[in-house]
Amino acid sequence: MLHRCHHNKESWLFLLIALLGGIGQALALPFAYVANYSSNNVWAYTISATGALTPVAGSPFAAGAGPQSVTVAPSGAFAYVTNSNSNTVSAYTINAATGALTPVAGSPFAAGTAPLGVTVTPSGAFAYVANWTSDNVWAYTINAATGALTPVAGSPFATGAGTGPQSVTVTPSGAFAYVANSNSNTVAAYTINAATGALTPVAGSPFAAGTAPLSVTVAPSGAFAYVANYTSNTVAAYTINAATGALTPVAGSPFAAGTGPESVTVAPNGAFAYVANSTPSNNVSAYTINAATGALTPVAGSPFAAGTNPNSVTVDPSGAFAYVANGGSNTVAAYTINAATGALTPVAGSPFATGADPLSVTTTNILVPPVASLENPQPSSFQSGIGLLSGWSCQGPNIGISIDGKPMLQAPYGSGRADTASVCGATNISTGFGLLFNFNTLGAGLHSAQLNVNGVTLGTPTQFTVSVPAGEFLTGASKQITVQDFPVIGKATVLIWQQSQQNFAIQSVGP
């Protein structure tokens, strides 16, 4: 039986990687937070340009009994910590200038028995807590002004056949939640009600994992999920069905890790994954991620040395630095990440002191809202056939477009848009994004498109109307039409049906 009460001889150590929304946005004032189990507090640090950590004035900040996991809301305004021995969640406001923590009015808030993992949705509207002993997930709405937590109607939600929930995470789209169940060797999957935050089990859930899964995370693309299996010394990889949230093992999964992997995270660019391997390995495994399949390949030089009993690993939102909480040596190890290879190099001055038994580390930044525009479809426009969902964004790389409130479609980012230099800067002109899309699949009628940049929803949905000639993909048809006095009086434009585009194209313009 697995339990996360640290230092119980019967129990295993646990780590939750707190997934942050807003990864890759314009950033300022970076901070790091560490939950220290035995000293019942949270240490806060500023992050320098080199990745070095300096304690925030007033740090450490008091928590409940046995703090296990720490996460920060995507806005950077609030932090949340699970207290496994007092069955509560501590909530704090974050001083945007200093990183200091102040308890939210009403904190701590009640949770289940032995709360371990905590995460916040990319929208910042809901928080979820995995409760190890009570075998359930508590869901809360977050007061946007104060950070206070209120239980969602129907909460807590059972993990069903899954037992010993350790870690909880949410997809970048906010559509699905996943829970690693350490006692039943499974991952529970849920759909999230976007309006209420309520959880509904995905068909087929729970899904098989390795032995003693302690940590689950999702790639920034939302296409893959990864699970650290403590006893089987592996990382399980899955593809995520974008429509249902169901998990399917990636070919070659599970992938070998070190001894006792406790935590897994993915870099903001989706190119690399990192796993903290506890004693006796005391290192970090690094992998490249196959963008098409999700498969993992060890990085040259991996694994990389850490402190004693590393049980949490995270990557900062810039993707430049990785941090590892070493529970046995009361330190945080800091590394620079080679952008080309994913290899880790210790930061000067690393490791940095923490409280007693640091079990979880997360980083965040005060975020500046992305500057972006969804140019196609235009508001009140008419669409049919195969066209583009396109526009530009000063920030990347994760561009999502939700059609009619459904899970995000990921649009490739980085095409040249010199016309955005006046907005994004002369050295930041690879700002375009675009995705081919068959509008016929939506059916005739009014529809909407919502732009999301790095987990942040921008503006209001764009309304457009779809007209469908005959089903999703018309075959065998041909037609040529002449339009007189277009584009100017006296000109004639010949249109010809193009099956591959499911639309008419201009064949010629003449007198």
C-alpha positions as CSV (number, residue, x, y, z in Angstrom):
1,M,0.0,0.0,0.0
2,L,1.3,3.4,-0.9
3,H,0.8,6.5,1.3
4,R,2.3,9.9,1.0
5,C,3.0,10.6,4.6
6,H,6.7,11.2,4.3
7,H,9.1,9.2,6.5
8,N,6.5,6.5,7.4
9,K,8.5,3.3,6.8
10,E,5.5,1.7,5.2
11,S,5.1,4.4,2.7
12,W,6.6,5.6,-0.5
13,L,7.5,9.2,-1.2
14,F,5.4,11.2,-3.6
15,L,5.7,14.0,-5.9
16,L,3.1,15.9,-7.9
17,I,4.3,18.2,-10.7
18,A,2.1,21.3,-10.6
19,L,1.0,22.0,-14.1
20,L,0.9,25.7,-14.8
21,G,-1.3,27.5,-17.4
22,G,0.0,30.3,-19.4
23,I,3.3,28.7,-20.4
24,G,5.3,30.6,-22.9
25,Q,3.6,34.0,-22.5
26,A,5.3,37.3,-22.1
27,L,6.8,37.0,-18.6
28,A,8.1,39.1,-15.7
29,L,9.2,38.6,-12.1
30,P,9.7,34.8,-12.0
31,F,9.2,33.0,-8.7
32,A,9.7,29.4,-7.4
33,Y,7.8,27.8,-4.5
34,V,8.7,24.6,-2.5
35,A,6.4,22.7,-0.2
36,N,8.4,21.3,2.8
37,Y,6.8,18.3,4.5
38,S,8.5,18.2,7.8
39,S,8.9,21.9,8.5
40,N,5.2,22.6,7.5
41,N,6.0,25.6,5.4
42,V,6.5,26.9,1.9
43,W,9.7,28.5,0.8
44,A,9.5,31.2,-1.9
45,Y,12.3,32.3,-4.2
46,T,13.0,34.8,-7.0
47,I,14.6,33.3,-10.1
48,S,17.5,35.3,-11.6
49,A,18.3,35.5,-15.3
50,T,20.8,32.7,-14.7
51,G,18.2,30.4,-13.0
52,A,19.7,30.9,-9.5
53,L,17.3,31.1,-6.6
54,T,17.2,33.7,-3.9
55,P,14.8,33.4,-0.9
56,V,11.9,36.0,-0.9
57,A,11.8,38.3,2.0
58,G,9.6,36.7,4.7
59,S,10.2,33.2,3.4
60,P,9.4,30.6,4.6
61,F,5.6,30.9,4.9
62,A,3.5,28.8,7.2
63,A,1.4,26.0,5.8
64,G,-0.7,23.2,7.4
65,A,0.6,19.9,8.7
66,G,2.6,17.8,6.2
67,P,2.5,20.0,3.0
68,Q,2.8,17.7,0.0
69,S,2.2,19.6,-3.2
70,V,2.2,23.2,-4.4
71,T,0.7,24.8,-7.5
72,V,0.1,28.3,-8.8
73,A,-2.9,29.6,-10.7
74,P,-2.3,30.6,-14.3
75,S,-2.8,34.3,-13.5
76,G,0.1,34.1,-11.0
77,A,-2.1,35.7,-8.4
78,F,-2.7,32.6,-6.1
79,A,-0.8,29.6,-4.8
80,Y,-2.3,26.4,-3.3
81,V,-0.7,23.8,-1.1
82,T,-2.1,20.4,0.0
83,N,-1.6,19.5,3.7
84,S,-1.7,15.7,4.0
85,N,-1.7,15.5,7.8
86,S,-4.4,18.2,8.4
87,N,-6.6,17.3,5.5
88,T,-6.7,20.8,4.1
89,V,-5.7,23.1,1.2
90,S,-3.9,26.3,2.1
91,A,-4.5,29.2,-0.3
92,Y,-2.4,32.3,-0.7
93,T,-2.3,35.5,-2.6
94,I,1.0,36.2,-4.3
95,N,2.6,39.6,-4.2
96,A,3.3,40.4,-7.8
97,A,6.3,42.5,-7.0
98,T,8.0,40.4,-4.3
99,G,6.6,36.8,-4.6
100,A,5.6,36.9,-0.9
101,L,2.6,34.8,0.2
102,T,-0.4,36.0,2.2
103,P,-3.1,33.5,3.4
104,V,-6.4,33.9,1.6
105,A,-9.4,34.8,3.9
106,G,-10.9,31.5,5.0
107,S,-7.8,29.5,4.3
108,P,-7.1,26.6,4.9
109,F,-10.0,25.0,3.1
110,A,-11.3,21.5,3.9
111,A,-10.2,18.6,1.6
112,G,-10.6,14.8,1.7
113,T,-8.4,12.5,3.8
114,A,-4.7,12.7,3.1
115,P,-4.8,15.2,0.2
116,L,-1.7,14.9,-1.9
117,G,-1.9,16.4,-5.5
118,V,-3.4,19.7,-6.4
119,T,-3.8,21.5,-9.8
120,V,-5.6,24.5,-11.2
121,T,-7.3,24.5,-14.6
122,P,-5.8,26.7,-17.4
123,S,-8.8,29.0,-17.1
124,G,-8.0,29.5,-13.4
125,A,-11.7,28.8,-12.6
126,F,-11.3,25.4,-10.9
127,A,-8.9,23.6,-8.6
128,Y,-8.7,19.8,-8.1
129,V,-7.2,17.8,-5.2
130,A,-6.4,14.1,-5.1
131,N,-7.1,12.6,-1.7
132,W,-5.1,9.4,-1.1
133,T,-7.0,7.8,1.8
134,S,-10.6,8.8,0.9
135,D,-10.1,7.6,-2.7
136,N,-11.6,10.7,-4.3
137,V,-11.0,14.0,-6.0
138,W,-12.3,17.2,-4.5
139,A,-13.2,20.0,-7.0
140,Y,-13.5,23.6,-6.1
141,T,-14.4,26.9,-7.8
142,I,-11.8,29.6,-7.4
143,N,-13.0,33.1,-6.6
144,A,-11.3,35.2,-9.3
145,A,-11.0,38.2,-7.0
146,T,-9.9,36.5,-3.7
147,G,-8.6,33.1,-4.6
148,A,-11.0,31.5,-2.1
149,L,-12.1,27.9,-2.7
150,T,-15.7,26.7,-2.8
151,P,-16.6,23.0,-3.3
152,V,-18.2,22.2,-6.7
153,A,-21.7,20.7,-6.6
154,G,-21.3,16.9,-6.4
155,S,-17.8,17.1,-5.0
156,P,-15.9,14.9,-4.0
157,F,-15.9,12.7,-7.1
158,A,-15.0,9.0,-6.7
159,T,-12.0,7.5,-8.4
160,G,-14.1,4.4,-9.0
161,A,-12.0,1.4,-9.4
162,G,-8.9,3.5,-8.9
163,T,-7.5,3.6,-5.4
164,G,-4.7,5.6,-3.7
165,P,-5.0,8.8,-5.9
166,Q,-1.7,10.6,-5.7
167,S,-1.5,13.1,-8.5
168,V,-4.0,15.1,-10.6
169,T,-3.5,17.1,-13.8
170,V,-5.7,18.9,-16.4
171,T,-5.2,19.1,-20.1
172,P,-4.2,22.5,-21.7
173,S,-7.7,22.7,-23.2
174,G,-9.3,22.3,-19.8
175,A,-11.5,19.6,-21.1
176,F,-10.1,16.6,-19.3
177,A,-8.6,15.7,-15.9
178,Y,-6.3,12.7,-15.1
179,V,-5.5,11.1,-11.7
180,A,-2.7,8.6,-11.0
181,N,-3.9,5.9,-8.6
182,S,-0.9,4.3,-6.9
183,N,-2.7,1.4,-5.2
184,S,-4.7,0.2,-8.2
185,N,-1.9,0.9,-10.8
186,T,-4.3,2.9,-13.0
187,V,-5.0,6.4,-14.3
188,A,-8.5,7.7,-13.9
189,A,-9.8,10.0,-16.7
190,Y,-12.6,12.5,-16.4
191,T,-14.3,15.1,-18.6
192,I,-14.6,18.5,-17.0
193,N,-17.9,20.4,-17.2
194,A,-16.7,23.8,-18.5
195,A,-19.4,25.7,-16.7
196,T,-19.4,24.0,-13.3
197,G,-16.1,22.1,-13.0
198,A,-17.9,18.8,-12.2
199,L,-16.1,15.6,-13.2
200,T,-17.6,12.7,-15.2
201,P,-15.6,9.5,-15.8
202,V,-14.4,9.0,-19.4
203,A,-15.6,5.8,-21.0
204,G,-13.1,3.0,-20.4
205,S,-11.6,4.7,-17.3
206,P,-9.5,3.9,-15.3
207,F,-6.7,3.0,-17.7
208,A,-3.9,0.6,-16.9
209,A,-0.5,2.1,-15.8
210,G,2.7,0.6,-14.4
211,T,3.2,-0.4,-10.8
212,A,2.6,2.3,-8.2
213,P,2.0,5.3,-10.5
214,L,2.8,8.5,-8.5
215,S,2.7,11.3,-11.0
216,V,0.8,12.2,-14.2
217,T,1.3,15.1,-16.6
218,V,0.1,16.1,-20.0
219,A,2.2,17.6,-22.9
220,P,1.5,21.2,-23.8
221,S,0.0,20.1,-27.1
222,G,-2.7,18.1,-25.2
223,A,-1.9,15.1,-27.4
224,F,0.1,12.9,-24.9
225,A,0.0,12.0,-21.2
226,Y,2.9,10.6,-19.2
227,V,2.9,8.7,-15.9
228,A,5.8,7.9,-13.6
229,N,5.6,4.4,-12.2
230,Y,7.5,4.1,-9.0
231,T,7.9,0.4,-8.5
232,S,8.2,-0.7,-12.1
233,N,10.9,2.0,-12.8
234,T,9.2,3.2,-16.0
235,V,7.4,6.0,-17.6
236,A,4.1,5.1,-19.3
237,A,3.2,7.2,-22.4
238,Y,-0.3,7.6,-23.8
239,T,-2.0,9.3,-26.7
240,I,-5.1,11.3,-25.7
241,N,-8.3,11.1,-27.8
242,A,-9.1,14.7,-28.4
243,A,-12.8,14.1,-28.5
244,T,-13.3,11.7,-25.6
245,G,-10.1,12.0,-23.4
246,A,-9.5,8.2,-23.5
247,L,-5.9,7.0,-23.2
248,T,-4.2,4.7,-25.6
249,P,-0.6,3.4,-24.9
250,V,2.1,4.8,-27.2
251,A,4.0,2.3,-29.2
252,G,7.0,1.2,-27.2
253,S,5.5,2.3,-23.9
254,P,6.4,2.0,-21.0
255,F,9.9,3.5,-21.3
256,A,12.7,2.8,-18.9
257,A,13.5,5.3,-16.1
258,G,15.8,5.2,-13.1
259,T,15.0,3.6,-9.8
260,G,11.8,4.8,-8.1
261,P,10.6,7.5,-10.5
262,E,8.4,9.8,-8.5
263,S,7.7,12.8,-10.8
264,V,7.4,13.5,-14.5
265,T,7.1,16.8,-16.4
266,V,7.2,18.1,-19.9
267,A,9.0,21.2,-21.1
268,P,6.8,24.1,-22.4
269,N,7.9,23.5,-26.0
270,G,6.8,19.9,-25.8
271,A,10.2,18.7,-27.0
272,F,11.6,17.2,-23.8
273,A,10.4,15.2,-20.8
274,Y,12.1,14.9,-17.4
275,V,11.7,12.3,-14.6
276,A,12.9,12.6,-11.0
277,N,14.3,9.2,-9.9
278,S,14.5,8.7,-6.1
279,T,17.1,6.8,-4.0
280,P,19.2,5.0,-4.9
281,S,19.3,6.5,-8.4
282,N,19.3,10.1,-7.1
283,N,19.1,11.5,-10.6
284,V,16.9,13.0,-13.4
285,S,16.2,11.1,-16.6
286,A,15.8,13.3,-19.7
287,Y,14.1,12.3,-22.9
288,T,13.2,13.8,-26.3
289,I,9.6,13.5,-27.3
290,N,8.6,12.3,-30.8
291,A,6.2,15.1,-31.8
292,A,4.2,12.7,-34.0
293,T,3.9,9.6,-31.7
294,G,4.8,10.8,-28.2
295,A,7.5,8.1,-27.8
296,L,10.5,8.9,-25.5
297,T,14.2,8.6,-26.4
298,P,16.9,9.2,-23.7
299,V,18.8,12.5,-24.2
300,A,22.6,12.1,-24.6
301,G,24.2,12.2,-21.2
302,S,21.0,11.2,-19.3
303,P,20.5,10.6,-16.5
304,F,21.8,13.7,-14.8
305,A,22.9,13.8,-11.1
306,A,20.6,15.3,-8.5
307,G,20.6,15.5,-4.7
308,T,19.4,12.8,-2.3
309,N,16.0,11.4,-2.9
310,P,14.8,13.7,-5.7
311,N,11.0,13.6,-5.7
312,S,9.8,16.5,-7.7
313,V,10.9,18.0,-11.0
314,T,9.5,21.0,-12.9
315,V,10.5,23.3,-15.8
316,D,10.0,27.0,-15.7
317,P,7.6,28.6,-18.1
318,S,10.4,30.0,-20.3
319,G,11.7,26.5,-20.8
320,A,15.2,27.6,-19.9
321,F,15.6,26.1,-16.4
322,A,14.6,22.9,-14.6
323,Y,14.3,22.5,-10.8
324,V,14.3,19.4,-8.7
325,A,13.3,19.1,-5.0
326,N,15.7,16.8,-3.2
327,G,13.7,15.5,-0.1
328,G,16.7,13.7,1.4
329,S,19.2,16.6,1.2
330,N,16.8,19.5,1.9
331,T,17.7,21.3,-1.3
332,V,16.5,22.4,-4.8
333,A,18.8,21.6,-7.7
334,A,18.7,24.0,-10.6
335,Y,19.7,23.3,-14.1
336,T,19.9,25.1,-17.5
337,I,18.3,23.3,-20.3
338,N,20.1,23.0,-23.6
339,A,17.4,24.2,-26.1
340,A,18.7,22.0,-28.9
341,T,19.3,18.7,-27.0
342,G,17.4,18.9,-23.7
343,A,20.6,18.1,-21.7
344,L,20.8,19.5,-18.2
345,T,23.7,21.6,-16.7
346,P,23.8,22.7,-13.1
347,V,23.2,26.4,-12.5
348,A,26.0,28.2,-10.6
349,G,25.4,28.1,-6.9
350,S,23.1,25.0,-7.2
351,P,21.8,23.3,-5.1
352,F,19.9,25.9,-3.0
353,A,18.7,25.4,0.6
354,T,15.0,24.6,1.4
355,G,13.0,23.6,4.4
356,A,12.9,20.1,5.8
357,D,11.8,17.3,3.4
358,P,10.9,19.3,0.3
359,L,8.4,17.2,-1.7
360,S,7.2,19.6,-4.4
361,V,8.6,22.5,-6.4
362,T,6.9,24.7,-9.0
363,T,7.7,27.9,-10.8
364,T,5.6,30.6,-12.1
365,N,5.7,34.1,-13.5
366,I,3.5,37.2,-13.3
367,L,2.0,37.0,-16.8
368,V,1.4,39.7,-19.3
369,P,-1.7,38.8,-21.5
370,P,-0.7,37.5,-25.0
371,V,-1.1,39.9,-27.9
372,A,-2.7,38.0,-30.8
373,S,-5.4,38.0,-33.4
374,L,-7.6,35.3,-35.0
375,E,-7.9,36.6,-38.6
376,N,-9.7,33.7,-40.2
377,P,-12.6,33.2,-39.9
378,Q,-13.6,36.8,-39.7
379,P,-16.6,37.8,-37.6
380,S,-20.0,37.4,-39.3
381,S,-18.2,35.7,-42.3
382,F,-19.5,32.8,-44.4
383,Q,-17.4,29.6,-44.6
384,S,-17.6,26.4,-46.6
385,G,-15.3,23.7,-47.7
386,I,-11.6,23.5,-46.7
387,G,-10.1,26.7,-45.4
388,L,-7.8,28.2,-42.9
389,L,-8.0,28.8,-39.2
390,S,-5.3,31.4,-39.1
391,G,-3.9,34.6,-37.5
392,W,-0.9,35.8,-35.6
393,S,0.4,35.9,-32.0
394,C,3.4,37.7,-30.5
395,Q,3.7,34.8,-28.1
396,G,3.9,31.1,-28.7
397,P,4.3,28.2,-29.2
398,N,1.0,26.8,-28.1
399,I,-1.9,28.1,-30.2
400,G,-5.3,26.5,-29.6
401,I,-8.5,27.2,-31.4
402,S,-11.8,25.9,-29.9
403,I,-14.7,25.4,-32.3
404,D,-18.1,25.6,-30.6
405,G,-16.5,25.2,-27.2
406,K,-15.0,21.8,-28.1
407,P,-11.4,20.7,-27.2
408,M,-8.7,22.8,-28.6
409,L,-7.3,22.2,-32.1
410,Q,-3.6,22.9,-32.1
411,A,-2.4,25.2,-34.8
412,P,1.2,25.1,-36.0
413,Y,3.0,28.3,-35.0
414,G,6.0,30.3,-36.3
415,S,5.4,31.3,-39.9
416,G,6.8,34.6,-41.1
417,R,4.6,37.7,-40.5
418,A,6.8,40.7,-41.0
419,D,3.6,42.9,-40.9
420,T,3.4,42.2,-37.1
421,A,6.8,43.8,-36.4
422,S,5.2,47.1,-35.2
423,V,3.2,45.1,-32.6
424,C,5.5,42.2,-31.7
425,G,8.9,43.8,-32.3
426,A,11.3,43.8,-35.2
427,T,13.1,40.7,-34.0
428,N,9.9,38.8,-33.4
429,I,8.2,38.3,-36.8
430,S,7.8,34.5,-36.9
431,T,4.3,35.0,-35.4
432,G,1.9,33.5,-37.8
433,F,-0.2,30.4,-37.2
434,G,-2.5,28.4,-39.5
435,L,-4.4,25.2,-39.6
436,L,-6.3,23.6,-42.6
437,F,-9.8,22.8,-41.5
438,N,-12.9,21.3,-43.3
439,F,-15.7,23.7,-42.3
440,N,-18.2,21.2,-43.8
441,T,-17.7,18.9,-40.9
442,L,-19.4,21.4,-38.6
443,G,-22.7,21.3,-40.5
444,A,-24.7,24.2,-41.8
445,G,-25.5,27.1,-39.4
446,L,-24.0,29.5,-37.0
447,H,-20.7,28.5,-35.3
448,S,-17.9,30.1,-33.2
449,A,-14.1,30.0,-32.9
450,Q,-12.2,30.9,-29.8
451,L,-8.5,31.6,-29.7
452,N,-6.3,30.4,-26.9
453,V,-2.6,31.3,-26.6
454,N,-0.4,29.3,-24.1
455,G,-3.4,28.3,-22.0
456,V,-5.0,31.8,-22.0
457,T,-8.3,32.4,-23.7
458,L,-8.4,35.7,-25.6
459,G,-11.4,37.9,-26.1
460,T,-14.8,36.6,-27.1
461,P,-15.6,33.9,-29.6
462,T,-15.8,34.8,-33.3
463,Q,-19.2,34.0,-34.8
464,F,-19.4,32.7,-38.4
465,T,-21.9,30.9,-40.6
466,V,-21.2,27.6,-42.4
467,S,-22.9,26.6,-45.6
468,V,-22.5,23.0,-46.7
469,P,-23.1,22.0,-50.4
470,A,-23.6,18.3,-49.8
471,G,-22.1,16.4,-46.8
472,E,-18.7,16.6,-45.4
473,F,-16.8,16.0,-48.6
474,L,-18.5,16.2,-52.0
475,T,-17.0,13.9,-54.7
476,G,-17.7,13.5,-58.4
477,A,-19.0,17.0,-59.0
478,S,-17.7,19.5,-61.5
479,K,-18.8,23.0,-62.5
480,Q,-17.5,26.2,-64.2
481,I,-19.2,29.5,-63.6
482,T,-18.5,33.0,-65.1
483,V,-19.1,36.0,-62.9
484,Q,-19.5,39.2,-64.9
485,D,-18.2,42.6,-63.8
486,F,-15.9,41.2,-61.1
487,P,-13.5,42.3,-59.7
488,V,-14.4,45.5,-61.7
489,I,-16.9,46.5,-64.2
490,G,-16.0,45.1,-67.6
491,K,-14.1,42.2,-66.2
492,A,-15.2,38.6,-66.1
493,T,-14.0,36.0,-63.6
494,V,-14.2,32.3,-64.3
495,L,-14.7,30.1,-61.2
496,I,-14.1,26.3,-61.3
497,W,-15.0,23.7,-58.7
498,Q,-12.0,22.2,-56.9
499,Q,-12.8,19.0,-55.1
500,S,-9.6,19.0,-53.0
501,Q,-10.6,22.4,-51.6
502,Q,-14.3,21.6,-51.5
503,N,-14.8,25.1,-52.9
504,F,-14.7,27.2,-56.1
505,A,-11.3,28.7,-57.2
506,I,-10.6,31.4,-59.7
507,Q,-9.5,29.9,-63.0
508,S,-9.1,33.2,-64.9
509,V,-9.9,36.9,-65.0
510,G,-10.4,38.5,-68.3
511,P,-12.1,41.2,-70.3
